[in-house]
């Protein structure tokens, strides 16, 4: 079966890889000059700008995709864990620290800090 995937961000590329692994003939349509979606790299006046992603909060999904293709993520890219992933600061001075550790963040909910309120 012929399949068209619109967009070449992480989601579009992941869908295309999975569809091709299932035996489909896949065509990816992208409005920009190269793939990337939110991970697009901009070049202008001799400078290069990384458009993101700022963080990858589910690296195991990337690993799973590589494994399904008989590859290893580490042969192509180094994903470096960061703790916390990011902080959100509120006007009242409280901070939500997203660490990827849901259990720890649930415990923070009981500490009186705002960081657990968003879970």
N, C-alpha and C positions, 0 to 999 in steps of 0.2 A: 504494500500500500504506500502511496506517496502522501507525505505529510508536510505541511508548511508550519513552521514556528515563527511567530512574529516577535522580534526583539532578541537581542543577544546579550542580555544581562545574565547574571548568575542563574536565574530561574529558567530563562529561555535556553541557555546552553545546557543546563542539567536535563531539561525535558528532551532536548534534541539528542543528547547522548543516550538517554534511556530508550527513546523511541528507536534509534538506530540499532541499539543492542537487541531490540526485539525484532529486528529484521526489516524495519520500515525504511523507505528511501526518504531522507529528510532534507528539506531546504530551509535555511534560516534567512529571514528577511530583516534587515537592519537599516534604519534611516541614516545612520551616521557612516563615516568612512571606514570604521573598524569596530570590532565587537567590544563589549564592556558594560553597557547599561550604566548603572551608577558607579561602576568601577572604571569608567572611561578615563583615558589620559588625554589631556588637552595640550596641544603644542601651539605656541604663538610667539612670534618675534624671537625665536631661538631659546625660549624657555619652555619647560615641561611642567604641567600642573596635574597632580593626581586628584581626580574628582572623587575618590573614595574607592571602596568603602572604608570608612574610618575604622570600623570594627567588624569582625566576623564573630558573631555570638554563637554560632553552631558549627564549629570546624569539623565535627564528626560527620556532618552531611557531605562536606567536600571529600573527606577521607573515604566515605562509603562510595561516592561516585567514582573515584580513582580505582578503588578495589574492584568494583563491578567491571571496570575496563582492564583489569589485570595489571594495574599500575600502582605505584606508591606516590602519595602526595609529596613526600619529602624528596623525591627524585626531581621535582619540578619547582617547588616553592617551599620556603621556610615560613611556617605560621608560628608567630611568637606570642605566647599567652601574656596578657596584660591584666593585672589585678589592681584596682577595679577596671572593668571594661570601660566605664564612664561614670561621671558624677553629674547629677542634676541638682543645682542649687536653687533653693526657694527664697522668696522675699523675706520670710520669717527667720532666715539663717539656717534652717534645717537642710540636710543633704540626703539625697537618695544615691547610694553607691551600688551600682549594678555590677556584681562580681561573677555572675554565672552560678553561684552556689546558692540555690534556692533555700536549702535548709537553714543556712546561716542567715539569710535575709529574713526568713520567717521568725527566727529568734530575735532579730533586731526589732521586729514589730512590737515585741513586748518590752523593749528597752525604753520606749517612750520617744524614740527618734522616728522621724518621718520616713526613713528609708525603707521600712517594711510596709508602709501603707499602700504602696503601688502594686503589691503582689496579690 
